[in-house]
Amino acid sequence: MQEPRERTGQARDAGLTGRRTWIQYPRPNPDASLRLVCLPYSGGRASVFKGLAAELSGDVEVCAVEFPGHGRRLAEAPMTSLGPLVGQLTDVIAEWVRPPFVLLGYSVGALIGFETAHEFARRGRTGPEALFVAAARAPHLRSPRPPLHELSRAELIEGLHRLAGRHNELLDNEELVDVMLPMLRADLGLDETYHHQPGSPLGCPIAAFGGKEDRTVPQPALEAWREHTTGGFSATTLPGGHFFLDSSQRLFAEAVTAGLKRLDDGRKEGS
């Protein structure tokens, strides 16, 4: 990616460090025609999108976000307030992600992506060409399940086992659980304490993706994202549960590719 020309010396080095902290590039391509900024699910790290990046066209550069307290930033404290997280993320994307770009958020990442798209609009900045949301209820529909993020360790693990499905083996590793619990509490708290503030819908299109066996995000909750855009909307269901990113990776990549093609076709028709 080409760096802004005004950045020199120590200022440039500091900026590069910030970008490399927040964004990872599974398949770097400075000449890509579009960038897909990917926001992971609760407890997820940037590397969860490595497989998706391998399945997409080389003309799409995946910019996988590493949140504080996750993955390579494990030594940092995870962020527990959505507003500051969205503010910092918007700063990073505005400075280091060359347009055009699309936001893709998975589970709680979809909520973060939604608020980030709105933050770009509030700032009057060039925002995403589209918002892709996966495995997530529309923001005005909160989960009916009891909150998990303030439960005791044992109760939280039990609740995560119920949600995680085939990912339960991760929760059987005591050492891994101890490492992951702080970030999981923080991420779950971002979602569970969120209160949607009604306002103007986004002007960019929204594409929603869900798992056919995902009991946490039923089809009506996926379709309800339609209410949050004045642009185009599509909803696609794929085989699998909440983590179809893994179980139906190729099909998900094909669905994302189809969504990007619709976006490109619409752009050409409008030009």
PESULWO-V426742 format. One record per residue. N is the residue number from 0. RES is the residue in one small letter. PHI is phi as a letter, one per 30 degrees, with the letter a starting at -180 (none if undefined). D_FIRST is the distance of its C-alpha to the first C-alpha in Angstrom with 1 decimal. Layout:
n = <N N>
res = <RES RES>
phi = <PHI PHI>
d_first = <D_FIRST D_FIRST>
//
This chain:
n = <0 1 2 3 4 5 6 7 8 9 10 11 12 13 14 15 16 17 18 19 20 21 22 23 24 25 26 27 28 29 30 31 32 33 34 35 36 37 38 39 40 41 42 43 44 45 46 47 48 49 50 51 52 53 54 55 56 57 58 59 60 61 62 63 64 65 66 67 68 69 70 71 72 73 74 75 76 77 78 79 80 81 82 83 84 85 86 87 88 89 90 91 92 93 94 95 96 97 98 99 100 101 102 103 104 105 106 107 108 109 110 111 112 113 114 115 116 117 118 119 120 121 122 123 124 125 126 127 128 129 130 131 132 133 134 135 136 137 138 139 140 141 142 143 144 145 146 147 148 149 150 151 152 153 154 155 156 157 158 159 160 161 162 163 164 165 166 167 168 169 170 171 172 173 174 175 176 177 178 179 180 181 182 183 184 185 186 187 188 189 190 191 192 193 194 195 196 197 198 199 200 201 202 203 204 205 206 207 208 209 210 211 212 213 214 215 216 217 218 219 220 221 222 223 224 225 226 227 228 229 230 231 232 233 234 235 236 237 238 239 240 241 242 243 244 245 246 247 248 249 250 251 252 253 254 255 256 257 258 259 260 261 262 263 264 265 266 267 268 269 270>
res = <m q e p r e r t g q a r d a g l t g r r t w i q y p r p n p d a s l r l v c l p y s g g r a s v f k g l a a e l s g d v e v c a v e f p g h g r r l a e a p m t s l g p l v g q l t d v i a e w v r p p f v l l g y s v g a l i g f e t a h e f a r r g r t g p e a l f v a a a r a p h l r s p r p p l h e l s r a e l i e g l h r l a g r h n e l l d n e e l v d v m l p m l r a d l g l d e t y h h q p g s p l g c p i a a f g g k e d r t v p q p a l e a w r e h t t g g f s a t t l p g g h f f l d s s q r l f a e a v t a g l k r l d d g r k e g s>
phi = <none d d e d d d b h d d d d d d d d d d d d d b c b e b e a e c e d a c c d c c d d e i d c e d d c d d d e d d d e d d c c d c d d c d e i b h d c d d d d d d c b d e d d d d d d d e d d d d c c d d d b b c b c c h d d d d d d d d d e d d e d d d i c d c d d a c c b b h b d e d d c c d d d d d c d c d d e d d d d d d d e d d d i d d e d d d d c e d d d d d d e e d d e d d d d e d d c d b d c e a d d d d d d b c c b b c d c d d d b d e e d d d d d e d c b c c d b b b b c b d j c d c d e c d b e d d d d d d d e d d d d e d d d d d d d d d>
d_first = <0.0 3.8 6.3 9.6 12.0 14.8 13.6 15.6 17.7 18.7 17.1 13.6 14.5 15.9 13.0 10.8 13.9 14.2 10.8 11.6 15.1 14.6 11.9 12.0 10.3 13.4 11.9 8.2 7.3 4.3 7.7 9.2 11.7 11.9 10.7 13.7 13.9 16.8 19.4 22.1 25.8 28.2 27.8 24.8 21.8 18.2 19.3 21.7 19.1 18.5 21.3 20.2 16.7 18.7 21.0 18.6 17.5 14.6 13.5 12.9 10.1 12.1 11.0 14.2 15.6 17.8 20.5 22.5 25.4 23.8 22.5 20.9 21.9 25.5 26.9 26.0 28.3 27.4 27.3 30.5 30.1 28.1 27.8 26.0 23.7 22.7 22.4 20.0 17.9 17.8 16.7 13.8 12.7 13.5 11.5 8.2 8.2 7.9 11.3 13.1 13.3 16.3 17.8 19.6 22.1 24.6 28.0 27.6 23.9 25.1 27.0 24.1 22.0 25.0 25.4 21.7 21.9 25.1 23.6 21.1 24.2 26.2 23.8 23.6 19.8 17.9 18.2 17.7 18.9 21.0 22.1 22.8 25.3 26.8 30.0 30.7 33.6 33.1 32.8 36.3 37.8 37.9 38.9 42.7 42.6 43.5 40.8 39.8 37.8 40.9 43.1 44.4 42.6 44.9 44.8 41.1 40.8 43.5 41.6 38.4 40.3 41.6 38.1 36.1 38.2 37.2 34.9 38.2 38.0 35.2 37.7 40.4 38.6 40.0 37.6 34.5 36.2 36.7 33.1 31.9 34.6 33.1 29.8 31.8 34.2 31.4 29.6 32.9 34.0 31.0 32.3 36.0 36.3 34.2 36.3 35.1 35.7 36.5 34.8 33.1 31.4 27.8 27.2 24.5 25.8 26.3 26.6 28.5 28.9 31.8 33.8 37.3 38.8 37.0 39.9 37.8 36.2 38.9 38.2 39.5 37.2 34.2 35.6 36.0 32.3 33.5 35.0 31.7 30.3 31.6 29.2 29.6 30.4 30.7 31.9 31.7 33.6 33.0 35.2 35.2 35.4 33.1 30.7 30.3 26.6 28.2 31.4 30.2 26.6 26.7 28.6 26.3 23.3 25.5 26.3 22.7 22.0 25.2 24.1 20.8 22.9 25.4 22.7 21.5 25.2 26.0 23.3 24.7 28.2 27.5 26.0>
//
